[in-house]
Amino acid sequence: MPATDPHFEHADEDLWVFAYGSLMWRPGFEALERLPARLIGAHRALCVWSHVHRGSPERPGLVLGLDFGGMCRGIAYRVAAAARKSTLEYLRAREQVTMVYRECVRPVVLLSQPERRVQAVCYLVDRSHAQYAGRLKLAEQLHHVRQGHGISGQNREYVLAAVKELEALGCRDRDLHILAERLHGVHEVHAAS
């Protein structure tokens, strides 16, 4: 059932939510289960200009999006059926501030024993949206992450929190880890002066 179906939010079954960014460490809703998971067909990328949460229109930051192709490790949350509608309302208010993401339902593999598949709501980046940054070079990412600050805090802290959460899952996102290493270097230089 597509997320845009009016019956989706009123279904009488538990809701699965796939988290790949800040929802991993700050979901903001109650869940019955929190399990490592894998989504096929999209990958995590620092590909969204942040004009609200981690930047401003004048000094945009960069946040993660699920972009097409590849695979993404993250967290799947199981939300009780009774909280389905309120959780979706919360997620839409949080993730759809500027409509840069499209709410979708995709199959997700729960990395439990045994592995199993569920249908989970997730937020894929809309490549036609003005805030889609695409694939930026490391130097450009570093510049925007260093300058970015929005209503949810510093962009730098967002990236470092994402890397910390990925490490807790036992996975390494090469591009994010390289960026985090550069950010730590910047932090150490400032701390020493």
Sequence and secondary structure as in RCSB ss.txt:
>XXXX:A:sequence
MPATDPHFEHADEDLWVFAYGSLMWRPGFEALERLPARLIGAHRALCVWSHVHRGSPERPGLVLGLDFGGMCRGI
AYRVAAAARKSTLEYLRAREQVTMVYRECVRPVVLLSQPERRVQAVCYLVDRSHAQYAGRLKLAEQLHHVRQGHG
ISGQNREYVLAAVKELEALGCRDRDLHILAERLHGVHEVHAAS
>XXXX:A:secstr
  TTSTTTTT SS EEEEESSTTTT   S  SEEEEEEEEEEEEEEEEEESSSS  SSS EEEEEEEEEEEEEEE
EEEE GGGHHHHHHHHHHHH SSS EEEEEEEEEE SSS EEEEEEEEEE TTSTTB  S  HHHHHHHHHH EE
TTEEHHHHHHHHHHHHHHTT   HHHHHHHHHHHHHHHHHHH 
